[in-house]
Amino acid sequence: MPKKTLGLNTICTHVGEIEDKQFKGAISPIYMSTSYEFDDVEVKRYPRYFNTPNQEHLAKKIAALEHTEAALIFGSGMAAISTMFLAFLKQGDHIVVQNTLYGGTSNFIREEFPKYGIEFTFTNGYQVADFEAAIQENTKVIYIETPSNPLLTITDIKAVADLASSKGLVSMIDNTFASPINQTPIDFGIDLVMHSATKYLGGHSDILAGAVAGSSEHMHRIWNVAKNLGGSLSDMTVWMLERSMKTLALRVKAQNKNALKMAKFLNKHDAVANVFYPGLKTHPEHALAKSQMKGFGGMLSFELVEGIDAIQFQKQLQIIKSSMSLAGVESTMLLPCKTSHALLSSEQREAIGISDRLIRFSVGIETFRDLKQDISQAIARVEKSEKQMEKH
């Protein structure tokens, strides 16, 4: 059947699987070889060339989910980002970068681009006018992230894609927070879609990987750089990722549902000052998010009121883990100022709205009432402890 007619769960389960012709197993076999025959073969396979059987087939699954012609799997999200950038930027070029994005990407741009003579401008905001104002004569790329990490700001994908197209620029997006289940940027005109596959694509907090998807032309250009940089992934991890992605749609839809309930709960809680979640009608870009997303995602952020210590709150949690990374089936929380955005200075964090009381919440698939109870008891314990300290 044509891929376009298949449902999401069918694509996740079957597209890109390798047929076990020898033993007729129900799942893809794993090919661990690092050495393949080179004479009289259609494909000269080599792990660093991203074309082992498991790599090649998993790329087809990701491309199908993102509605692209091709994709590549990388050793990490940063390997995917850095390779994608260096494939389209050289000395003397300029890139326009959204100011609200993952701290690791921001740090890579600030630390590495000057070494290559690549110029960059972080936008003053995330409206299309902010991107247009930052374009220069030597601009080659526009890079966005929506929803953004960790404030869940929403950028108009189509407007930015149209702007880039009108100026002859390549548009790129970090689609990690949304996943292809909630958002397919290619449908809005974006050229290249990137993922930290460690997150929703893997979904079980046991895989480190990255991915880029786009047209065959653009992906060939990325591959030419990728084979030189060597950011390929072991076939064992590729196989694990293909296995994990079979439940991608099921997991993400369950996390969407839990996150929306949680955002509404936190939004009414007296101990919470602000909630950042595009699914809330109070979110400034709720209408925009609704127009370009199929679901609002499993990520949200919230700020506790002054007087409730964010670190102590996390220490009192019993089910929700105080842990790095995100998008696993288990719920996790972290402080961006201590983790994902720790590489930024306090001034840089403050400039983009990341306070020391901001908590990023990756909502898992647990029963909602258990998550709600865990947060309630943790807040109650911290409030009780604060009151006892005041008495003394």
C-alpha positions, 0 to 999 in steps of 0.5 A: 500500500502507498505510504500516504494512505497508511495510518500513523500506527501502521507507519510506526509499526511497519514502514522501514521494517526489514523482512526476515527472509531466512527465519520469517521472524515477526520483527526486523533482524539486526545486522551488526556487521561493520564489514560488507562485501564491496564487489558486485553489490548494488550498495557498498555498505559501511557504518560511517556511510549511514547505509547499513541495513538497519540504518537505511530502513529506519530512515525510511520510517522517519521519512514516512512520518515526517512526509519527506523523501529521505532521512538520516539517523545520527549518534545524538541530537547535537550530531544531527544539528551540527552536521545539518548546519555545517552542510549548509553554512561555510565561512562568510555565511550568516544564519538567523536563529530563533532566540528561544531554543534549546540551550545546547544548540545556542551554546554550539552556535555561540562557541563553534561558529566563530571558529568557522567564520560563520556569522549568526543573529539571534532574533529579538523575538519569535514572530516572522517580523523578527526573523525578517529583520535579522536577515542580511545579504549573506544569510543562508539559513533560518532556524526555528524551534517550535514548541520551544524548549523550555517555554513552549513558545509557538512560532508560525511555521508557514510564515517563516517557511514562506519568508525563507522561500521568498529570500532563497534561504534554507529553512530548518526546524527542531521538531523534537518537542512536537514529534511527527505525531503532533506536527509535520513541518514539511507540510507547511513548507519547511525544508529540513526537520531535525529531531533529538531521537533520544526524546519522543522517537526513542521514548524509553530513556535508554537511547541516544540518537538524532535524526534529520529529514528532508528532500533527497537533494538536501539530505544528500548534501547533509550525507556528504558532510555526515560521512566526514564527521562520523556521527553515525549510530551503532546498529544495536541502537538503531534496532532499539530505536526502530523497536521503540518507534512502533509505539510512538503514536500510542505513547505521544497521544497518551502523553498529550492527554495527560499533559493537557490535564496537568496544565489545567490542574497546575494553572488553577493551583495556588502554589503555581505562578505561571504555566506554559503550555500551548494547549491552554486557551490562555497561552498567547499562541494557542490559536496558532498552535491549534492551526499547525499542531495535531496535538499539543504535546507532552511537555509543559513548564511552570513557575512556582510562586515565591516562597516555595523552593523549586529544588526542595519541591522536586526532592519531595516528589515520589513518582515523578523523577527529578531527572535530565532529558525528557519524553520518556514514558515516565514523568520527569522534571528538571530546572532548566537553569541547572540543566538544559540551559546551564551553559547560558549565563544568568543574564542570557537566561533572564533575557529569554524568560528562564527564571530560577523558579521555572520547572520543565515537566515532561509528562509521561503515561502514568495514571493522571490522578497519581501524578496529580497526587504526587505534585500536591503532596510535594507542594504540601510538604514544602509549604509545611517545611517553610512554615516550620522554618518561619517559626524558628 
